[in-house]
Amino acid sequence: MSDQNASSGKFSGKLPPGTQAAARAVWDSLSPADRRAVQDLIEAFPSQSNMVKLLLRLATNNVRMAFGQKHKVAIVGPTNVGKSTLYNQFISEKNERAEVSPLPGTTRTNQQGDAGLFSVIDTPGADAVGEVGDQERETALAAAAGADFLIIMFDSIQGIKRTELELYDQLAGLNKPYVVVMNKIDLVRRETAQVIEGAAKALRLEPDQVIPITAKTGEGIDDILVAVAVTEPGMVAALGQALPKYRWQLAWRSIVSAASASAVIALTPLPVIDFIPLTATQSVMVLSIARIYNYEVTLARARELVATFGMGFLGRTIFQQLSKLGGVPGWVLSAAVASSTTIAMGYAASVWFDTGERLSNEALKTLTSSLTNRLVEALRGIGKRKPSKETLQETIEKSLDEIPLPPDPSDLETPDHE
């Protein structure tokens, strides 16, 4: 498994031995190009739960028409370890959420919901005793037997006792791909290493093969999702296809935020813009976009890129051209130009980090001029007097929501570049 470890080290060590074999089969079926795409996907995978959900949603759009029956993922484990809470992190529709309670036995039956790329099943505690407990146990084990992948969950506080070990052996004996997670790790933060080592030893696994999570906040669900995906070629392909769009959506959020801040900077008595703070705003934006595209740059390097693209000179040129037309308040022009040049700089940076190509000066000028004209019309609607910073930012952000986004950088063709 050396090739897989070298190319996808983030997840390979987190899979139990049997599941590693399933992942290896998927890996061996991929072409060299697809393997590189998977490697890029794993390295750029988000850790925040809301970003994971965004990627899931985008990937769902890619896979919905291409595949038939969805992969079934069952969350199985003892009573009251947080299975329903994790289930709720995955599902996409609020009306499919499971009831969550600190009381043991809240979940009495299996509940299946749509997690986008796959169907996820919440199950009752599989360690209960008594007549009702036996029924719930059989219900949970039936879901596990019918699933394509198991998330075997334990509680960091309770640890692995004899009953948990017996349950684990029974679930592992189903010969399904699975991952082991220890929930509520936030409650034992200082003892995380000891808790994981103890659980791994009891389960006869390596510590790296037990994933610490906090289902309540979504911490760790990125590792779970990767583990699920790498055992199913369709999911790997869908996630890989969704990655460019995911990155561009995150970059666009950063660009919009910087553009509205740039408009506020432009509310100064200077002829066009206070170039120094605007450069600082654009540099921070470029730095955040670099991180989204998994590209390492320093703030100093980000400033160099801003200077290289010459957006300050372009902004002044456009301002002078439009000011000759008259009839537009100076603050409107300043704010529109500051915002549009920031957007163009953000887009140029996204293209740079995504493709390694530089947008031509003509393409930057066309994009900036078009955005400036649109923003001028939007800002003129406020009135002739300067608005408050809050009103200006709100107007800019609303206008950008209504303006068609520039194309995803990954969709651009080389001839469009300089």
SETIGU-891746 format. One record per residue (C-alpha): x, y, z. Coordinates in Angstrom, 2 decimals, decimal comma. Layout:
<pts>
X Y Z
...
</pts>
This chain:
<pts>
0,00 0,00 0,00
3,00 2,27 -0,41
1,56 4,14 -3,44
-1,61 4,88 -1,56
0,23 6,02 1,53
2,42 8,32 -0,54
-0,46 9,83 -2,49
-3,21 9,97 0,09
-1,55 9,93 3,48
-4,24 12,00 5,15
-6,72 9,14 5,19
-4,92 5,86 4,54
-3,64 5,50 8,10
-7,08 6,20 9,56
-8,71 3,11 8,04
-8,86 -0,26 9,81
-7,01 -3,07 7,96
-10,07 -4,52 6,23
-11,22 -1,11 5,03
-7,74 -0,29 3,78
-8,12 -3,25 1,42
-11,37 -1,81 0,06
-9,76 1,60 -0,38
-6,77 -0,02 -2,10
-9,10 -1,68 -4,60
-10,60 1,69 -5,46
-7,16 3,28 -5,67
-5,86 0,54 -7,99
-8,83 1,07 -10,32
-7,97 4,74 -10,89
-5,86 6,09 -13,72
-2,69 8,06 -12,84
-4,54 11,30 -13,65
-7,44 10,34 -11,38
-5,01 9,40 -8,61
-3,47 12,85 -8,80
-6,96 14,37 -8,66
-7,76 12,32 -5,54
-4,49 13,41 -3,95
-5,33 17,06 -4,65
-8,80 16,53 -3,21
-7,54 15,00 0,02
-4,90 17,68 0,53
-7,42 20,47 0,00
-10,29 18,91 1,95
-11,96 21,36 4,36
-12,00 20,75 8,09
-14,89 23,01 9,09
-18,26 21,24 9,14
-20,06 24,00 7,20
-17,44 23,80 4,44
-17,74 20,01 4,36
-21,49 20,41 3,87
-20,92 22,87 1,02
-18,66 20,38 -0,73
-21,18 17,59 -0,14
-23,96 19,69 -1,66
-21,91 20,57 -4,73
-20,77 16,98 -5,16
-24,39 15,81 -4,93
-25,22 17,85 -8,01
-22,46 16,02 -9,89
-23,48 12,53 -8,83
-27,28 12,78 -8,81
-27,83 11,97 -12,48
-24,78 9,77 -12,95
-25,47 7,02 -10,41
-28,44 4,96 -9,35
-28,95 3,66 -5,84
-26,98 5,65 -3,30
-24,35 4,17 -1,03
-25,86 3,40 2,41
-23,84 4,46 5,44
-25,02 3,25 8,87
-23,96 4,89 12,13
-23,81 2,10 14,70
-22,66 1,92 18,30
-23,70 1,70 21,96
-26,55 3,71 23,45
-26,14 7,44 23,99
-22,77 7,91 22,25
-24,05 10,66 19,91
-25,11 8,72 16,82
-28,15 10,91 16,17
-26,09 14,08 16,59
-23,61 12,87 13,96
-26,49 11,80 11,72
-27,87 15,35 11,89
-24,48 16,73 10,81
-24,67 14,75 7,59
-28,27 15,05 6,42
-29,24 17,88 4,10
-32,95 18,32 4,92
-34,13 19,67 8,28
-37,30 17,60 8,19
-35,18 14,44 8,17
-33,30 15,28 11,36
-33,29 12,83 14,22
-34,48 13,67 17,72
-31,55 14,29 20,03
-31,67 13,91 23,82
-29,22 13,27 26,65
-31,49 10,44 27,77
-30,37 6,95 26,69
-32,64 5,18 24,24
-34,08 8,28 22,50
-33,63 6,57 19,12
-35,83 3,47 19,03
-35,90 2,71 15,30
-33,67 3,18 12,28
-33,99 6,50 10,51
-32,62 7,06 7,02
-31,88 10,46 5,50
-30,17 12,02 2,51
-26,57 13,11 3,09
-26,11 14,20 -0,51
-23,55 11,75 -1,84
-24,95 8,89 0,20
-27,86 7,84 2,39
-27,09 7,83 6,10
-28,88 5,66 8,66
-29,22 6,51 12,34
-29,66 3,41 14,50
-30,70 2,63 18,09
-28,11 1,64 20,66
-26,79 -1,81 19,76
-25,82 -2,73 23,30
-29,17 -2,46 25,07
-30,54 -5,31 27,22
-34,02 -6,53 28,04
-36,88 -7,24 25,66
-37,02 -3,71 24,20
-33,24 -3,53 24,16
-33,01 -6,80 22,25
-35,40 -5,46 19,62
-33,40 -2,26 19,25
-30,18 -4,23 19,00
-31,58 -6,38 16,21
-32,84 -3,26 14,44
-29,40 -1,67 14,56
-27,61 -4,83 13,45
-30,04 -5,27 10,56
-29,21 -1,75 9,36
-25,51 -2,53 9,65
-25,89 -5,76 7,69
-27,72 -3,93 4,90
-25,33 -0,98 4,72
-22,41 -0,46 2,36
-20,26 1,30 4,96
-20,29 1,48 8,77
-19,41 4,34 11,08
-18,76 2,52 14,36
-19,05 5,09 17,13
-17,94 4,99 20,75
-17,95 7,53 23,59
-14,67 9,07 24,78
-15,98 9,21 28,35
-17,26 5,63 28,49
-14,27 4,15 26,65
-14,16 0,56 25,42
-15,48 -1,96 27,92
-16,24 -5,62 27,36
-19,70 -4,94 25,91
-18,30 -2,34 23,50
-15,58 -4,76 22,40
-18,12 -7,53 21,81
-20,24 -5,14 19,72
-17,20 -4,03 17,74
-16,18 -7,60 16,98
-19,70 -8,39 15,81
-19,83 -5,33 13,52
-16,33 -5,88 12,15
-17,33 -9,49 11,49
-19,89 -8,28 8,94
-16,92 -7,66 6,60
-18,15 -4,19 5,64
-15,80 -1,26 5,06
-15,90 0,81 8,25
-14,27 3,52 10,28
-14,03 3,78 14,09
-14,75 7,14 15,73
-14,55 8,30 19,35
-17,16 10,99 19,98
-17,22 13,78 22,59
-13,47 14,23 22,37
-13,98 17,84 23,45
-14,83 16,56 26,93
-11,43 14,90 27,32
-9,33 17,36 25,36
-6,29 17,18 27,65
-6,39 13,39 27,70
-7,13 12,92 23,99
-3,96 10,95 23,27
-4,47 8,60 26,21
-8,15 8,05 25,36
-7,41 7,25 21,73
-4,48 4,99 22,62
-6,60 3,12 25,15
-9,47 2,63 22,71
-7,12 1,52 19,93
-5,42 -1,02 22,17
-8,77 -2,46 23,28
-9,97 -2,71 19,67
-6,64 -4,10 18,42
-6,09 -1,12 16,13
-3,42 1,51 15,69
-4,15 4,89 17,36
-4,32 6,59 13,94
-7,13 4,20 13,02
-9,43 5,67 15,68
-10,77 9,06 14,61
-11,53 11,60 17,37
-14,65 13,67 16,68
-17,10 16,04 18,31
-20,42 15,32 16,62
-22,06 18,32 18,27
-19,81 20,79 16,42
-18,91 18,71 13,37
-15,24 18,42 14,33
-13,71 15,43 12,57
-16,49 14,77 10,06
-14,09 15,62 7,22
-12,02 12,55 8,09
-15,17 10,43 8,24
-16,36 11,67 4,85
-12,99 10,97 3,24
-13,01 7,45 4,70
-16,49 6,81 3,30
-15,66 8,31 -0,10
-12,43 6,44 -0,79
-14,18 3,09 -0,74
-16,58 4,14 -3,51
-15,23 5,27 -6,92
-18,38 7,26 -7,70
-17,97 9,39 -4,59
-14,30 10,00 -5,25
-15,15 11,17 -8,76
-18,02 13,38 -7,59
-15,96 15,04 -4,87
-13,14 15,63 -7,31
-15,53 17,24 -9,79
-17,02 19,42 -7,08
-13,70 20,68 -5,73
-13,11 23,49 -8,28
-16,60 24,88 -7,81
-16,26 24,59 -4,04
-13,01 26,52 -4,09
-14,43 29,19 -6,37
-17,49 29,69 -4,16
-15,28 30,15 -1,11
-12,98 32,50 -3,03
-15,98 34,52 -4,21
-17,14 34,99 -0,62
-13,72 36,36 0,27
-13,76 38,62 -2,78
-17,19 40,05 -1,97
-16,15 40,78 1,60
-12,97 42,54 0,46
-14,86 44,47 -2,22
-17,33 45,92 0,28
-14,46 46,85 2,61
-12,69 48,55 -0,30
-15,78 50,63 -0,99
-15,71 51,90 2,58
-12,02 52,80 2,24
-12,97 54,83 -0,82
-15,22 57,11 1,29
-12,35 59,53 1,80
-11,64 63,04 0,56
-8,92 61,70 -1,75
-9,47 62,00 -5,53
-9,84 58,27 -6,06
-8,82 55,90 -3,29
-6,45 55,69 -0,37
-4,17 53,31 -2,21
-2,15 52,06 0,77
-5,04 50,64 2,84
-6,69 49,37 -0,34
-3,52 47,46 -1,19
-3,55 46,02 2,32
-7,16 44,88 1,92
-6,44 43,30 -1,44
-3,30 41,61 -0,13
-5,18 39,98 2,75
-7,84 38,88 0,25
-5,18 37,33 -2,01
-3,68 35,54 0,97
-7,06 34,02 1,92
-7,68 32,95 -1,68
-4,26 31,30 -1,78
-5,19 29,24 1,27
-8,46 28,17 -0,34
-6,55 26,89 -3,36
-4,02 25,13 -1,13
-1,29 27,48 -2,33
1,27 28,66 0,19
2,18 32,35 0,00
3,23 34,92 2,57
1,51 38,26 3,07
4,56 39,92 1,53
4,21 37,71 -1,55
0,50 38,54 -1,72
1,39 42,26 -1,77
3,81 41,58 -4,62
1,06 39,91 -6,62
-1,27 42,88 -6,09
1,46 45,23 -7,30
2,28 43,00 -10,27
-1,27 43,11 -11,59
-1,26 46,91 -11,43
-4,84 47,30 -10,23
-4,10 50,68 -8,64
-3,05 52,19 -11,96
-6,00 50,57 -13,74
-8,39 51,94 -11,11
-7,10 55,46 -11,47
-7,39 55,25 -15,26
-11,01 54,09 -15,13
-11,86 56,73 -12,52
-10,46 59,50 -14,70
-12,30 58,24 -17,76
-15,66 58,08 -16,00
-15,25 61,37 -14,14
-15,04 63,18 -17,49
-18,59 62,13 -18,25
-19,92 64,16 -15,29
-23,17 63,73 -13,41
-21,85 61,08 -11,04
-20,87 62,00 -7,46
-17,19 61,50 -6,75
-17,85 59,15 -3,84
-19,91 56,89 -6,13
-17,07 56,63 -8,62
-14,49 56,07 -5,89
-16,48 53,32 -4,19
-17,38 51,61 -7,47
-13,80 51,68 -8,77
-12,34 50,50 -5,46
-14,79 47,60 -5,33
-14,44 46,61 -8,97
-10,64 46,63 -8,93
-10,69 44,51 -5,77
-13,04 42,02 -7,42
-10,86 41,89 -10,53
-7,76 41,38 -8,38
-9,48 38,57 -6,50
-10,55 36,92 -9,72
-7,05 37,27 -11,20
-5,60 35,69 -8,05
-8,08 32,80 -8,25
-7,12 32,14 -11,85
-3,43 32,35 -10,92
-3,70 29,86 -8,04
-6,03 27,54 -9,95
-4,29 27,40 -13,32
-0,88 29,06 -12,91
-1,83 31,44 -15,72
-2,08 35,22 -15,60
-5,14 37,03 -16,93
-4,32 39,41 -19,75
-4,37 43,15 -19,10
-7,20 43,47 -21,59
-9,27 40,85 -19,75
-8,68 42,62 -16,42
-9,63 45,99 -17,93
-12,82 44,58 -19,48
-13,87 42,89 -16,23
-13,10 45,97 -14,10
-14,89 48,38 -16,45
-17,99 46,18 -16,62
-18,15 45,81 -12,83
-17,57 49,52 -12,28
-20,47 50,48 -14,55
-22,80 48,05 -12,79
-21,77 49,24 -9,33
-22,09 52,90 -10,31
-25,71 52,30 -11,25
-26,35 50,47 -8,00
-24,72 53,16 -5,84
-26,45 56,03 -7,61
-29,69 54,63 -6,29
-28,63 55,52 -2,75
-28,64 59,26 -3,47
-26,11 62,04 -3,89
-25,04 62,20 -0,26
-22,46 59,81 1,09
-24,13 56,89 2,84
-23,07 55,33 6,11
-20,43 52,60 5,96
-23,05 50,00 6,81
-25,40 51,12 4,03
-22,56 51,21 1,51
-21,36 47,72 2,38
-24,88 46,33 2,30
-25,52 47,90 -1,12
-22,26 46,58 -2,57
-22,84 43,04 -1,27
-26,45 43,01 -2,49
-25,37 44,26 -5,91
-22,72 41,57 -6,18
-25,27 38,92 -5,27
-27,34 40,07 -8,25
-24,41 40,35 -10,68
-23,53 37,14 -12,55
-20,30 35,75 -11,16
-17,25 35,67 -13,39
-16,72 32,12 -14,70
-15,19 29,51 -12,45
-11,41 29,86 -13,06
-11,18 26,13 -13,74
-13,53 26,61 -16,71
-11,27 29,12 -18,45
-9,27 28,11 -21,48
-5,60 29,00 -21,92
-6,24 31,33 -24,93
-8,05 33,71 -22,56
-4,82 34,12 -20,61
-1,79 36,18 -21,31
</pts>
